[in-house]
Amino acid sequence: MNPNARKLLIRLVISFLIFCSSFAMGTLGFMYFENYDAWDAFYMTVITISTVGYGEVKPPSFEGKIFVSFYIIYNIFVLAYSLSALGAYIFEGELKKILSSYTHSRKIKNMKNHIIVCGFGRYGRSVCQELSHEKNHFVVVDSDINKIQDAERLGYSVVEGSAIDDKILIQAGIRSATKLICCLPKGPDNVYITLTAREINPHIKVIARAEEETDEKKLFIAGANHVVKPNSVSAMIIARLVNSPELVGFIQLIMGLSQTETTLKTINFLDLKDEFKNKSIGELNINQKTGVTIIGLFDKIQEKYIVNPNSSTIIHEDLTLIAMGNQEQIQNLYKTYCKSYLNS
């Protein structure tokens, strides 16, 4: 909660306490000056504060009239202060923010099979941009309020807090998430998040960032499925630009980093329609029907990639197809060969 919101909330709480104390003061005052019982004193307090104007329980005494006069003046100030505090809270948008926060929390709580992105720095921002482009459901976790506000302005679901805290990860829905991406700049933080995530959800897929060579080994030991070293990747691209600039252009093309719409997608065996299962790549005739090129396969059993597979290769349950094409071609691929459109 930002300082201004906290200040307004404190004013609301003070208003409420003053209002309650006014009721207590009025009830005790009528009991003392007019010898009312507690219920009649409370009744007189209510009709005095509300200015309803119902008749008194009995005609007031001289002392009672003096008390009521000052009590009414006091409550005018109480009402003015309370309305001022409530008005500020409503018109400055804090009430709207509370309702929005509640709705937002409910939305995250109901998320299933989503992605959690820990850290919204330059690296995390780029990851979220790509996830958003691919229409993935994800939640951003960061302890920096400014970064959280930036993420909110972009329309992302957010949780403010340190991803190192298991309660924050639970709030982000880690138990029902399928993937977690550690984008924090400090290796030990990513290691700790990986350990925590693996403990809470043993089946979650963890992709972690590593800046140092020593972090990579620790992350794998902690339970990361994949470790990405941005510095190493950047160095490789720079070196390739010197020797093979066309190759770098092609890599950017298939990774969606160029101005073209070319992209890569994976298709699991189970996603294929039944009539296309256990058939060869040649029999599927994907390129002729959709324009998409199958540039590789991933064998889950042997855990290896098959680049430029032979057309006679049979697509069985252990293989995942890696397809390349533009957005329209990919759409046609899913429509023709898959049971439903999936963000692989």
Secondary structure, 3 states (H helix, E strand, C coil): CCHHHHHHHHHHHHHHHHHHHHHHHHHHHHHHHHCCCHHHHHHHHHHHHHCCCCCCCCCCCHHHHHHHHHHHHHHHHHHHHHHHHHHHHHHCCHHHHHHHHHHHHHHHHCCCCCEEEECCCHHHHHHHHHHHHCCCCEEEEECCHHHHHHHHHCCCEEEECCCCCHHHHHHCCCCCCCEEEECCCCHHHHHHHHHHHHHHCCCCEEEEECCCHHHHHHHHHHCCCEEECHHHHHHHHHHHHHHCHHHHHHHHHHCCCCCCCCEEEEEEHHHECHHHCCCEHHHHCHHHHHCCEEEEEEECCCCEEEECCCCCCECCCCEEEEEEECHHHHHHHHHHHECCCCCC
